Amino acid sequence: MNHKRRLLAGGAMVASLALMTGLTACSSDSGGDAEAPLEDSYVVATDTSFVPFEFKEDGEYVGFDIDLINAVADEAGFKVDLKTTNFDGMIPGLQTGTFDIAIAGMTIKPERAEKVDFSDPYYKSGLRIGVPIDNEDITSVEDLEGKNIATRLGSTSADYINNNIEGAKAQTFEQLDQAYLAVQNGTSDAILYDAPNVAYYIKTKGEDSLKMVGELLEAQDYGIAIAQGNESLVKAIDKALSTLKENGKYDEIYQKWFGEAPPSDD
């Protein structure tokens, strides 16, 4: 009789242990699938002079990207610790952990996406040509062959010049103002850069000395770059962008900086 009780007790204990092990395993499995919570704040890198996306005015950094990332952070529930750097230092900074996020009119490109993660696109751009206002020889991209073309160091437009314009030399500058000045003082024949920036610079600083020519080239999508390995942050930023577009806040920011409603996604 006692022997039977011991067997029954032993069997109950084994079953209990098995149940506990199974529950622990289930808990571990579900925990592995759970997303990491967001931090209270993230270091966000931005550029120093990419008007109208980010630039300094009265001692503060302002622009479309600045307003957008602050709106995204408010919606997602984190604070922005803004740091400025040159454009070509952003991806290395994300890779080394100096920055968590970067927003600076950065085109989503496959080679960049191998090094950092990107949000969903938040702005569609392209490239435009700027030339001296009295230049009648350059009216299209074909006229840039064999010319000295100013652009930004590490930019998509520099790649475009090197890969698509025969005999042209890409004269790259860390600061965009230097690129425009090179055209204005005759060091460069033209500038090729992101369409909204070329248009904004000519409108605000170069209307008496520069003009845009030719068609929009290379339609591009800008994305927010995120250091790899933080899927929770990528999803939170994408969700926030979607919400801002649905509730009208994105349109409000776009109208503020570009003077018109954003183009339809259709």
BADRENNU-354859 format. One record per residue: residue number from 1; x negated, y, z of N, C-alpha, C in turn. Coordinates in Angstrom, 2 decimals. Atoms other than C-alpha are relative to their C-alpha. Layout:
(site NUM,(X,Y,Z),(X,Y,Z),(X,Y,Z));
...
//
This chain:
(site 1,(-0.83,-1.19,0.00),(0.00,0.00,0.00),(-0.87,1.23,0.00));
(site 2,(0.91,-1.14,-0.06),(-2.81,2.40,0.98),(-0.79,0.13,-1.29));
(site 3,(0.76,0.02,1.25),(-4.71,1.37,-2.13),(0.81,0.67,-1.11));
(site 4,(-0.88,-0.60,1.00),(-1.70,2.34,-4.29),(0.08,1.50,0.17));
(site 5,(-0.10,-1.44,-0.25),(-1.43,5.71,-2.57),(-1.26,0.71,-0.48));
(site 6,(1.27,-0.62,0.43),(-5.13,6.39,-3.22),(-0.05,0.12,-1.51));
(site 7,(-0.01,-0.05,1.45),(-4.69,5.53,-6.89),(0.91,1.11,-0.51));
(site 8,(-0.94,-1.04,0.41),(-1.65,7.77,-7.20),(-0.56,1.39,0.27));
(site 9,(0.58,-1.30,-0.36),(-3.39,10.61,-5.38),(-1.13,0.36,-0.94));
(site 10,(1.11,-0.25,0.91),(-6.46,10.18,-7.55),(0.50,0.40,-1.37));
(site 11,(-0.55,-0.34,1.31),(-4.36,10.22,-10.71),(0.57,1.40,-0.02));
(site 12,(-0.57,-1.35,-0.06),(-2.55,13.36,-9.58),(-1.10,1.06,-0.03));
(site 13,(1.11,-0.97,-0.02),(-5.87,15.06,-8.89),(-0.61,0.16,-1.38));
(site 14,(0.56,-0.05,1.36),(-7.24,14.14,-12.35),(0.92,0.80,-0.91));
(site 15,(-0.97,-0.72,0.82),(-4.03,15.42,-13.97),(-0.04,1.49,0.30));
(site 16,(0.05,-1.40,-0.41),(-4.24,18.63,-11.96),(-1.24,0.68,-0.56));
(site 17,(1.24,-0.55,0.54),(-7.87,19.16,-12.97),(0.09,0.20,-1.50));
(site 18,(-0.14,-0.10,1.45),(-7.02,18.48,-16.59),(0.86,1.20,-0.38));
(site 19,(-0.88,-1.13,0.27),(-4.19,21.02,-16.44),(-0.73,1.31,0.20));
(site 20,(0.75,-1.23,-0.29),(-6.45,23.64,-14.86),(-1.03,0.27,-1.09));
(site 21,(0.99,-0.15,1.06),(-9.15,22.98,-17.48),(0.65,0.51,-1.27));
(site 22,(-0.72,-0.43,1.21),(-6.60,23.34,-20.27),(0.42,1.45,0.09));
(site 23,(-0.40,-1.40,-0.17),(-5.32,26.61,-18.82),(-1.19,0.94,-0.13));
(site 24,(1.21,-0.81,0.10),(-8.86,27.93,-18.48),(-0.44,0.14,-1.44));
(site 25,(0.39,-0.02,1.41),(-9.62,26.98,-22.08),(0.91,0.92,-0.79));
(site 26,(-0.94,-0.87,0.71),(-6.47,28.69,-23.29),(-0.28,1.45,0.29));
(site 27,(0.29,-1.38,-0.39),(-7.36,31.77,-21.29),(-1.23,0.52,-0.72));
(site 28,(1.23,-0.40,0.68),(-10.86,31.84,-22.81),(0.27,0.27,-1.47));
(site 29,(-0.28,-0.16,1.42),(-9.50,31.40,-26.33),(0.73,1.32,-0.26));
(site 30,(-0.76,-1.22,0.21),(-6.98,34.21,-25.96),(-0.85,1.22,0.28));
(site 31,(0.88,-1.12,-0.30),(-9.61,36.44,-24.38),(-0.94,0.29,-1.15));
(site 32,(0.90,-0.19,1.12),(-11.89,35.88,-27.36),(0.65,0.76,-1.13));
(site 33,(-0.70,-0.67,1.07),(-9.21,37.18,-29.69),(0.40,1.43,0.39));
(site 34,(-0.43,-1.32,-0.46),(-8.43,40.25,-27.53),(-0.99,1.06,-0.46));
(site 35,(0.85,-1.09,0.44),(-9.74,43.56,-28.81),(-0.57,0.75,1.21));
(site 36,(0.62,-0.76,-1.07),(-12.17,45.53,-26.67),(0.71,1.35,0.14));
(site 37,(-0.65,-1.30,-0.19),(-10.64,48.65,-25.12),(-0.87,1.13,-0.53));
(site 38,(0.75,-1.15,0.47),(-11.64,52.05,-26.47),(-0.74,0.66,1.16));
(site 39,(0.72,-0.81,-0.98),(-14.21,54.16,-24.64),(0.75,1.31,0.21));
(site 40,(-0.62,-1.30,-0.27),(-13.20,57.46,-23.07),(-0.43,1.05,-1.02));
(site 41,(0.51,-0.97,0.99),(-15.38,59.36,-25.57),(-1.00,-0.69,-0.92));
(site 42,(0.96,0.52,0.98),(-17.51,58.74,-28.65),(-0.84,1.15,-0.56));
(site 43,(0.88,-0.98,0.63),(-20.49,60.55,-30.13),(0.32,0.04,-1.49));
(site 44,(-0.41,-0.18,1.40),(-19.32,61.92,-33.48),(-1.01,0.90,-0.71));
(site 45,(0.95,-0.79,0.79),(-21.92,63.07,-36.01),(0.73,0.71,-1.11));
(site 46,(-0.52,-0.73,1.14),(-21.07,65.76,-38.49),(-1.13,0.81,-0.61));
(site 47,(0.99,-0.76,0.74),(-22.92,67.88,-40.99),(-0.04,1.43,0.52));
(site 48,(0.12,-1.37,-0.48),(-24.04,71.45,-40.49),(0.54,1.04,-0.97));
(site 49,(-0.39,-1.05,0.96),(-22.96,73.17,-43.70),(0.68,-0.57,-1.24));
(site 50,(-0.74,0.53,1.14),(-20.46,71.32,-45.89),(1.38,0.65,0.00));
(site 51,(-1.27,-0.72,0.02),(-17.77,73.94,-46.33),(0.90,-0.53,-1.12));
(site 52,(-0.73,-0.39,-1.20),(-14.82,73.74,-46.03),(0.22,-1.16,0.98));
(site 53,(-0.21,1.17,-0.85),(-15.18,70.37,-44.30),(-0.61,0.15,1.39));
(site 54,(0.61,-0.30,-1.29),(-17.63,71.33,-41.55),(-1.06,1.09,-0.19));
(site 55,(0.97,-1.08,0.05),(-19.57,74.54,-40.97),(0.14,0.82,1.28));
(site 56,(0.01,-0.78,-1.23),(-20.42,77.00,-38.23),(0.57,1.39,-0.25));
(site 57,(-0.63,-1.30,0.12),(-18.35,80.10,-37.70),(0.18,0.57,1.41));
(site 58,(-0.06,-0.64,-1.32),(-18.69,82.49,-34.74),(-0.48,-0.93,1.11));
(site 59,(0.61,0.87,-1.00),(-20.85,79.95,-32.94),(0.66,-1.34,0.22));
(site 60,(-0.72,1.27,-0.15),(-18.37,77.09,-33.30),(0.03,-0.75,-1.33));
(site 61,(-0.14,0.80,1.22),(-18.17,74.20,-35.75),(1.47,-0.15,-0.33));
(site 62,(-1.39,0.01,0.46),(-14.97,74.38,-37.77),(0.06,-0.70,-1.35));
(site 63,(-0.18,0.58,1.32),(-13.51,72.89,-40.94),(1.04,-1.11,-0.02));
(site 64,(-1.01,1.05,0.18),(-11.17,70.27,-42.33),(-0.36,-1.26,0.79));
(site 65,(0.42,1.22,-0.70),(-13.19,67.33,-40.99),(0.04,0.17,1.51));
(site 66,(0.02,-0.24,-1.44),(-13.53,68.92,-37.55),(1.42,-0.06,0.56));
(site 67,(-1.39,0.05,-0.44),(-9.80,69.50,-37.23),(0.56,-1.42,-0.08));
(site 68,(-0.54,1.35,0.18),(-9.07,66.02,-38.56),(-0.50,-0.96,1.06));
(site 69,(0.52,0.97,-0.97),(-11.40,64.08,-36.25),(0.53,0.32,1.40));
(site 70,(-0.58,-0.34,-1.30),(-10.07,66.02,-33.24),(1.45,-0.48,0.09));
(site 71,(-1.38,0.49,0.03),(-6.50,65.17,-34.28),(0.03,-1.52,0.12));
(site 72,(0.09,1.47,-0.08),(-7.47,61.51,-34.77),(-0.32,-0.42,1.43));
(site 73,(0.39,0.34,-1.38),(-9.13,61.44,-31.34),(1.17,0.20,0.96));
(site 74,(-1.16,-0.25,-0.86),(-6.07,62.99,-29.67),(1.03,-1.10,-0.16));
(site 75,(-1.00,1.03,0.27),(-3.81,60.44,-31.35),(-0.45,-1.36,0.53));
(site 76,(0.52,1.32,-0.41),(-6.06,57.46,-30.57),(-0.31,-0.06,1.49));
(site 77,(0.21,-0.01,-1.44),(-6.78,58.57,-27.00),(-1.46,0.01,0.43));
(site 78,(1.39,-0.15,-0.45),(-10.50,59.37,-26.88),(-0.47,1.43,-0.23));
(site 79,(0.57,-1.33,0.14),(-12.65,62.49,-26.61),(-1.15,-0.02,-1.00));
(site 80,(1.06,-0.14,1.00),(-15.10,63.76,-29.23),(-1.20,0.70,0.61));
(site 81,(1.27,-0.61,-0.37),(-18.72,64.42,-28.30),(-0.73,0.32,-1.30));
(site 82,(0.47,-0.36,1.33),(-19.75,66.33,-31.43),(-1.49,0.29,-0.03));
(site 83,(1.42,-0.23,0.23),(-23.35,66.23,-32.65),(-0.19,0.33,-1.49));
(site 84,(0.27,-0.34,1.40),(-24.71,67.81,-35.84),(-1.35,-0.54,-0.43));
(site 85,(1.24,0.54,0.56),(-27.37,66.37,-38.10),(0.04,0.20,-1.50));
(site 86,(0.01,-0.03,1.46),(-28.46,66.37,-41.72),(0.75,-1.22,-0.52));
(site 87,(-0.84,1.06,0.56),(-26.27,64.24,-43.97),(-0.75,-1.32,-0.12));
(site 88,(0.73,1.25,0.23),(-29.01,61.72,-44.79),(-0.41,-0.70,1.29));
(site 89,(0.33,0.64,-1.27),(-29.53,61.01,-41.08),(1.18,-0.68,0.68));
(site 90,(-1.20,0.51,-0.66),(-25.98,59.92,-40.37),(0.07,-1.52,0.06));
(site 91,(-0.08,1.46,0.01),(-26.01,56.29,-41.45),(-1.12,-0.62,0.85));
(site 92,(1.03,0.52,-0.92),(-29.41,55.60,-39.81),(0.37,0.21,1.47));
(site 93,(-0.40,-0.26,-1.38),(-28.03,57.23,-36.65),(1.10,-0.93,0.48));
(site 94,(-1.03,0.97,-0.34),(-24.98,54.96,-36.71),(-0.61,-1.39,0.20));
(site 95,(0.63,1.31,-0.09),(-27.21,51.93,-37.23),(-0.81,-0.17,1.29));
(site 96,(0.84,0.07,-1.20),(-29.46,52.77,-34.27),(0.78,0.24,1.28));
(site 97,(-0.81,-0.25,-1.18),(-26.60,53.63,-31.93),(-0.07,1.42,0.52));
(site 98,(0.04,-1.41,-0.39),(-27.37,57.35,-31.76),(1.39,0.61,-0.09));
(site 99,(-1.37,-0.46,0.20),(-23.86,58.01,-33.07),(0.94,-1.20,-0.02));
(site 100,(-1.04,1.03,0.10),(-20.62,56.04,-32.83),(0.83,0.17,-1.27));
(site 101,(-0.87,-0.36,1.13),(-18.71,57.84,-35.60),(-0.69,1.10,-0.78));
(site 102,(0.50,-1.11,0.81),(-19.65,60.12,-38.49),(1.10,0.44,-0.96));
(site 103,(-0.96,-0.55,0.96),(-17.40,62.42,-40.51),(-0.64,1.21,-0.64));
(site 104,(0.70,-1.09,0.70),(-18.90,64.65,-43.18),(0.24,-0.11,-1.50));
(site 105,(-0.27,0.16,1.42),(-17.15,64.19,-46.49),(-0.81,-1.13,-0.60));
(site 106,(0.83,1.13,0.43),(-18.84,60.80,-46.83),(0.79,-0.92,-0.93));
(site 107,(-0.65,0.87,0.96),(-17.91,58.84,-49.93),(-0.14,-1.47,0.41));
(site 108,(0.04,1.44,-0.30),(-17.00,55.19,-49.34),(-0.65,-0.70,-1.19));
(site 109,(0.73,0.70,1.05),(-19.58,53.25,-51.36),(-0.40,-1.38,0.50));
(site 110,(0.33,1.37,-0.43),(-20.36,49.49,-51.33),(-1.32,-0.08,0.76));
(site 111,(1.30,0.09,-0.67),(-24.00,50.03,-50.38),(0.04,0.61,1.39));
(site 112,(-0.16,-0.57,-1.34),(-22.97,52.21,-47.45),(0.80,-0.93,0.90));
(site 113,(-0.87,0.89,-0.76),(-20.29,49.74,-46.39),(-0.73,-1.26,0.48));
(site 114,(0.82,1.10,-0.51),(-23.02,47.14,-45.94),(-0.69,0.37,1.31));
(site 115,(0.74,-0.47,-1.16),(-24.54,49.28,-43.20),(0.91,0.54,1.11));
(site 116,(-0.95,-0.54,-0.97),(-21.50,50.87,-41.50),(1.40,-0.43,-0.40));
(site 117,(-1.40,0.24,0.31),(-17.77,50.32,-41.29),(0.65,1.33,-0.38));
(site 118,(-0.71,-1.19,0.40),(-15.34,52.76,-42.88),(1.47,-0.09,0.38));
(site 119,(-1.44,-0.09,-0.18),(-11.86,53.92,-42.01),(0.67,-0.09,-1.36));
(site 120,(-0.74,-0.19,1.25),(-9.13,54.01,-44.61),(-0.36,1.37,-0.58));
(site 121,(0.32,-1.30,0.59),(-9.71,56.86,-47.10),(0.88,1.11,0.58));
(site 122,(-0.79,-1.13,-0.50),(-8.65,60.28,-45.84),(-0.02,1.19,-0.94));
(site 123,(0.05,-1.11,0.95),(-9.53,62.52,-48.81),(-0.54,-0.51,-1.33));
(site 124,(0.47,0.39,1.34),(-9.88,62.02,-52.57),(-0.70,1.19,-0.63));
(site 125,(0.80,-1.08,0.57),(-12.61,64.07,-54.20),(-0.55,-0.42,-1.35));
(site 126,(0.68,0.27,1.25),(-14.84,64.11,-57.27),(-1.16,0.96,-0.11));
(site 127,(1.15,-0.89,0.19),(-17.84,65.99,-58.69),(0.34,1.10,-0.99));
(site 128,(-0.16,-1.11,0.92),(-17.87,69.40,-60.34),(-1.35,0.69,-0.24));
(site 129,(1.21,-0.69,0.40),(-20.52,71.45,-62.11),(0.16,1.49,0.27));
(site 130,(0.04,-1.44,-0.17),(-21.44,74.99,-61.08),(-1.21,0.57,-0.71));
(site 131,(1.09,-0.62,0.77),(-23.56,77.28,-63.28),(0.04,1.52,0.22));
(site 132,(-0.03,-1.46,-0.07),(-24.58,80.96,-63.34),(1.17,0.56,-0.82));
(site 133,(-1.22,-0.53,0.59),(-21.61,83.13,-64.27),(-0.18,0.43,-1.46));
(site 134,(0.24,-0.43,1.37),(-23.27,84.35,-67.48),(-0.53,-1.11,-0.91));
(site 135,(0.50,1.12,0.80),(-24.33,80.88,-68.67),(1.09,-0.50,-0.95));
(site 136,(-0.96,0.47,1.00),(-22.59,79.91,-71.91),(-0.46,-1.30,-0.66));
(site 137,(0.56,1.20,0.62),(-24.77,76.90,-72.79),(0.49,-1.29,0.66));
(site 138,(-0.44,1.20,-0.72),(-23.49,74.48,-70.13),(1.51,0.09,0.22));
(site 139,(-1.46,0.01,-0.13),(-19.79,73.72,-70.48),(0.54,-1.38,0.36));
(site 140,(-0.44,1.37,-0.31),(-19.68,69.96,-69.79),(-1.19,-0.80,0.52));
(site 141,(1.07,0.83,-0.55),(-21.67,67.13,-68.26),(-1.02,-0.37,-1.07));
(site 142,(0.94,0.33,1.09),(-23.19,66.34,-71.68),(-1.07,1.09,-0.15));
(site 143,(0.95,-1.11,0.13),(-24.86,69.77,-71.62),(-1.05,0.01,1.10));
(site 144,(0.97,0.06,-1.09),(-26.76,68.83,-68.46),(-1.20,-0.88,-0.32));
(site 145,(1.11,0.88,0.37),(-29.06,66.41,-70.29),(-1.30,0.81,-0.07));
(site 146,(1.31,-0.64,-0.01),(-32.70,67.32,-69.66),(-0.10,1.23,0.90));
(site 147,(-0.02,-1.20,-0.84),(-31.75,70.02,-67.13),(-0.44,-0.31,1.43));
(site 148,(0.25,0.09,-1.44),(-32.80,70.68,-63.54),(1.31,0.26,0.73));
(site 149,(-1.32,-0.09,-0.62),(-29.71,70.04,-61.43),(-0.13,-0.07,1.52));
(site 150,(0.05,-0.05,-1.46),(-29.45,71.07,-57.79),(1.12,-0.83,0.60));
(site 151,(-1.02,0.75,-0.72),(-27.61,68.83,-55.37),(-0.52,-0.30,1.40));
(site 152,(0.36,0.27,-1.39),(-27.75,67.48,-51.85),(-0.77,-1.30,0.15));
(site 153,(0.80,1.19,-0.29),(-30.30,65.01,-50.54),(0.89,-1.12,0.54));
(site 154,(-0.74,1.16,-0.48),(-28.79,61.53,-50.10),(1.45,-0.06,-0.44));
(site 155,(-1.42,-0.07,0.38),(-25.52,62.42,-51.85),(0.33,-0.89,-1.19));
(site 156,(-0.48,0.74,1.15),(-23.42,60.55,-54.38),(-0.33,0.72,-1.30));
(site 157,(0.30,-0.78,1.21),(-24.01,63.37,-56.85),(-1.45,-0.16,-0.43));
(site 158,(1.40,0.26,0.35),(-27.77,62.79,-56.67),(-0.12,-1.32,-0.75));
(site 159,(-0.02,1.30,0.69),(-27.15,59.15,-57.63),(0.58,0.15,-1.41));
(site 160,(-0.64,-0.18,1.30),(-24.87,60.26,-60.45),(-0.96,0.64,-0.99));
(site 161,(0.96,-0.67,0.87),(-27.51,62.59,-61.88),(-1.06,-0.98,-0.49));
(site 162,(1.08,0.92,0.34),(-30.21,59.93,-61.78),(0.46,-1.14,-0.90));
(site 163,(-0.49,1.18,0.72),(-28.02,57.19,-63.25),(0.79,0.29,-1.27));
(site 164,(-0.93,-0.27,1.09),(-25.85,58.99,-65.78),(-0.36,1.15,-0.93));
(site 165,(0.31,-1.17,0.82),(-27.45,62.17,-67.13),(-1.43,-0.13,-0.53));
(site 166,(1.28,0.31,0.62),(-30.26,61.46,-69.55),(-0.98,1.17,0.10));
(site 167,(1.08,-0.99,-0.06),(-33.51,63.31,-68.90),(0.16,1.06,1.06));
(site 168,(-0.23,-1.03,-1.03),(-32.05,65.34,-66.03),(-0.84,-0.30,1.24));
(site 169,(0.73,0.13,-1.25),(-33.96,65.98,-62.82),(0.89,0.47,1.14));
(site 170,(-0.78,-0.37,-1.18),(-32.05,65.93,-59.54),(-0.91,0.72,0.99));
(site 171,(0.74,-0.78,-0.98),(-33.44,68.70,-57.35),(0.80,-0.02,1.29));
(site 172,(-0.79,0.23,-1.21),(-32.30,67.67,-53.87),(-0.43,0.91,1.14));
(site 173,(0.22,-0.90,-1.13),(-31.95,69.91,-50.83),(0.72,-0.54,1.23));
(site 174,(-0.66,0.42,-1.23),(-31.16,69.14,-47.20),(1.21,0.85,0.30));
(site 175,(-1.10,-0.92,-0.27),(-28.94,72.21,-46.90),(0.65,0.43,-1.31));
(site 176,(-0.72,-0.33,1.23),(-26.26,72.95,-49.47),(-0.22,1.45,-0.44));
(site 177,(0.24,-1.40,0.38),(-26.82,76.71,-49.34),(-1.27,0.13,-0.84));
(site 178,(1.25,-0.03,0.77),(-30.34,76.05,-50.64),(0.24,-0.44,-1.45));
(site 179,(-0.30,0.48,1.35),(-28.91,74.17,-53.63),(0.69,1.08,-0.82));
(site 180,(-0.69,-1.08,0.71),(-26.56,77.01,-54.56),(-0.96,1.16,-0.30));
(site 181,(0.96,-1.09,0.21),(-29.32,79.59,-54.11),(-0.98,-0.33,-1.12));
(site 182,(0.91,0.40,1.08),(-31.55,77.57,-56.44),(0.61,0.29,-1.37));
(site 183,(-0.68,-0.32,1.26),(-28.95,78.03,-59.18),(0.09,1.52,-0.18));
(site 184,(-0.15,-1.45,0.08),(-28.41,81.69,-58.37),(-1.31,0.71,-0.33));
(site 185,(1.28,-0.65,0.29),(-32.14,82.49,-58.50),(-0.72,-0.58,-1.22));
(site 186,(0.55,0.52,1.24),(-32.78,80.42,-61.63),(-0.95,-1.18,0.13));
(site 187,(0.87,1.17,-0.19),(-34.83,77.60,-60.08),(0.65,-1.26,-0.57));
(site 188,(-0.76,1.12,0.55),(-32.10,75.13,-61.10),(0.95,0.52,-1.07));
(site 189,(-0.91,-0.39,1.08),(-29.93,75.18,-64.22),(1.46,-0.07,0.43));
(site 190,(-1.40,0.21,-0.41),(-26.77,73.99,-62.46),(0.00,-0.73,1.33));
(site 191,(-0.21,0.85,-1.17),(-25.40,72.39,-59.33),(1.08,-1.01,-0.34));
(site 192,(-1.03,1.04,0.12),(-23.47,69.12,-59.35),(0.25,-0.52,1.40));
(site 193,(-0.30,0.43,-1.36),(-21.68,68.36,-56.13),(1.50,-0.19,0.15));
(site 194,(-1.40,0.31,-0.28),(-18.36,67.51,-54.48),(0.89,1.19,-0.36));
(site 195,(-0.87,-1.03,0.57),(-15.54,69.44,-56.14),(0.51,1.02,1.02));
(site 196,(-0.53,-1.00,-0.92),(-13.96,71.04,-53.03),(-1.06,0.94,0.54));
(site 197,(1.07,-0.84,-0.52),(-17.31,72.31,-51.81),(-0.46,1.01,-1.04));
(site 198,(0.40,-0.92,1.07),(-18.29,73.81,-55.18),(1.04,1.11,-0.13));
(site 199,(-1.08,-0.98,0.13),(-14.91,75.52,-55.45),(0.01,0.98,1.17));
(site 200,(-0.06,-0.85,-1.18),(-15.01,76.84,-51.88),(-1.20,0.96,0.05));
(site 201,(1.19,-0.87,-0.03),(-18.58,78.17,-52.16),(0.14,1.14,-1.01));
(site 202,(-0.14,-1.04,1.03),(-17.86,80.02,-55.40),(1.06,1.02,0.43));
(site 203,(-1.09,-0.88,-0.42),(-14.63,81.45,-53.95),(-0.44,0.95,1.11));
(site 204,(0.33,-0.79,-1.19),(-16.22,82.70,-50.73),(-1.35,0.71,-0.07));
(site 205,(1.35,-0.59,0.01),(-19.90,83.42,-51.53),(-0.56,0.26,-1.38));
(site 206,(0.64,-0.10,1.30),(-20.62,83.06,-55.21),(0.89,0.44,-1.13));
(site 207,(-0.96,-0.34,1.06),(-17.68,84.52,-57.09),(-0.57,0.98,-1.03));
(site 208,(0.61,-0.95,0.93),(-19.88,87.22,-58.66),(-1.21,-0.57,-0.73));
(site 209,(1.23,0.54,0.59),(-22.73,84.89,-59.59),(0.14,-1.41,-0.56));
(site 210,(-0.15,1.39,0.45),(-21.42,81.35,-60.20),(1.41,-0.25,-0.52));
(site 211,(-1.30,0.44,0.49),(-18.58,79.62,-62.02),(-0.02,-1.52,-0.15));
(site 212,(-0.12,1.43,0.23),(-17.28,76.05,-62.39),(0.28,-0.26,-1.48));
(site 213,(-0.24,0.38,1.39),(-17.36,74.33,-65.77),(0.22,-1.51,-0.07));
(site 214,(-0.18,1.43,0.23),(-16.38,70.94,-67.18),(1.16,-0.59,0.78));
(site 215,(-1.10,0.74,-0.63),(-13.98,68.30,-65.94),(-0.45,-0.62,1.32));
(site 216,(0.28,0.73,-1.23),(-13.72,66.53,-62.60),(-0.63,-1.35,-0.35));
(site 217,(0.72,1.25,0.25),(-16.17,63.62,-62.55),(0.09,-0.92,1.21));
(site 218,(0.17,0.99,-1.06),(-16.25,60.39,-60.56),(0.95,0.18,1.19));
(site 219,(-0.94,-0.06,-1.13),(-13.11,60.32,-58.43),(-0.53,-0.83,1.15));
(site 220,(0.60,0.64,-1.17),(-14.21,59.42,-54.91),(0.93,0.08,1.19));
(site 221,(-0.74,-0.02,-1.26),(-12.64,58.54,-51.57),(-0.96,0.27,1.15));
(site 222,(0.75,-0.24,-1.23),(-14.00,60.02,-48.34),(0.55,-0.88,1.11));
(site 223,(-0.42,0.79,-1.15),(-13.91,57.86,-45.23),(-0.77,0.40,1.24));
(site 224,(0.69,-0.20,-1.27),(-14.80,58.15,-41.55),(-0.89,-1.22,0.23));
(site 225,(0.94,1.10,-0.20),(-17.92,56.04,-40.89),(-0.07,-0.36,1.49));
(site 226,(0.03,0.50,-1.38),(-18.08,53.89,-37.76),(-1.12,-1.02,0.12));
(site 227,(1.05,0.98,-0.22),(-21.01,51.94,-36.33),(0.59,-1.40,-0.02));
(site 228,(-0.51,1.36,0.15),(-20.59,48.25,-37.15),(0.13,-0.69,1.35));
(site 229,(-0.18,0.79,-1.21),(-19.29,45.87,-34.52),(1.05,0.52,0.95));
(site 230,(-1.04,-0.54,-0.87),(-16.40,47.91,-33.12),(1.32,0.02,-0.76));
(site 231,(-1.23,0.14,0.76),(-13.28,46.60,-34.82),(1.16,0.74,0.65));
(site 232,(-1.07,-0.71,-0.71),(-11.05,48.10,-32.12),(0.02,1.47,-0.38));
(site 233,(0.09,-1.42,0.34),(-12.30,51.59,-32.94),(0.44,0.24,-1.44));
(site 234,(-0.41,-0.12,1.41),(-11.85,51.08,-36.69),(1.52,-0.04,-0.09));
(site 235,(-1.47,0.14,0.06),(-8.25,49.93,-36.17),(0.69,1.20,0.63));
(site 236,(-0.61,-1.15,-0.68),(-7.51,52.79,-33.77),(-0.05,1.24,-0.89));
(site 237,(0.15,-1.15,0.89),(-8.82,55.38,-36.24),(0.95,-0.13,-1.19));
(site 238,(-0.92,0.22,1.13),(-6.86,53.83,-39.13),(1.45,0.25,0.42));
(site 239,(-1.36,-0.19,-0.48),(-3.69,53.79,-37.05),(0.29,1.49,0.23));
(site 240,(-0.17,-1.42,-0.25),(-4.21,57.41,-36.01),(0.14,0.77,-1.31));
(site 241,(-0.11,-0.66,1.31),(-4.78,58.51,-39.63),(1.38,-0.21,-0.61));
(site 242,(-1.32,0.31,0.54),(-1.59,56.77,-40.69),(1.09,0.81,0.70));
(site 243,(-0.99,-0.76,-0.77),(0.39,58.43,-37.90),(-0.04,1.47,-0.36));
(site 244,(0.14,-1.41,0.33),(-1.00,61.88,-38.74),(0.59,0.32,-1.37));
(site 245,(-0.59,-0.21,1.33),(0.08,61.46,-42.36),(1.52,-0.11,0.06));
(site 246,(-1.45,0.19,-0.12),(3.55,60.29,-41.30),(0.67,1.18,0.72));
(site 247,(-0.65,-1.05,-0.80),(4.20,63.07,-38.76),(-0.26,1.41,-0.50));
(site 248,(0.21,-1.31,0.60),(2.96,65.92,-40.96),(-1.21,0.75,0.48));
(site 249,(1.18,-0.70,-0.52),(-0.12,66.86,-38.95),(-1.12,0.04,-1.03));
(site 250,(1.03,0.02,1.04),(-2.46,65.80,-41.77),(0.29,1.07,-1.06));
(site 251,(-0.38,-1.01,0.99),(-0.54,67.97,-44.25),(-0.29,1.41,0.51));
(site 252,(0.23,-1.31,-0.61),(-0.81,70.90,-41.85),(-1.48,0.37,-0.04));
(site 253,(1.44,-0.24,0.02),(-4.59,70.56,-41.58),(-0.49,0.22,-1.43));
(site 254,(0.39,-0.12,1.41),(-4.96,70.12,-45.34),(0.38,1.38,-0.54));
(site 255,(-0.49,-1.30,0.47),(-2.87,73.22,-46.06),(-0.85,1.13,0.57));
(site 256,(0.81,-1.03,-0.65),(-4.95,75.25,-43.60),(-1.31,0.24,-0.73));
(site 257,(1.34,-0.13,0.57),(-8.25,74.53,-45.36),(-0.04,0.06,-1.52));
(site 258,(0.02,0.02,1.46),(-7.29,74.07,-49.00),(1.09,0.86,-0.63));
(site 259,(-1.00,-0.92,0.50),(-4.32,76.40,-49.30),(1.10,-0.63,-0.82));
(site 260,(-1.04,0.71,0.75),(-2.04,73.76,-50.80),(0.29,-1.33,0.66));
(site 261,(-0.35,1.31,-0.55),(-0.29,70.51,-49.96),(-0.91,-1.06,-0.60));
(site 262,(0.83,1.07,0.56),(-2.32,67.31,-50.38),(0.68,-0.68,-1.18));
(site 263,(-0.61,0.68,1.15),(-1.81,65.45,-53.65),(0.72,-1.27,0.43));
(site 264,(-0.75,1.22,-0.30),(0.65,62.57,-53.70),(-0.90,-1.21,-0.17));
(site 265,(0.75,1.26,0.13),(-0.74,59.06,-53.19),(0.42,-0.78,-1.23));
(site 266,(-0.52,0.74,1.16),(1.31,57.92,-56.18),(-0.87,0.21,-1.21));
//
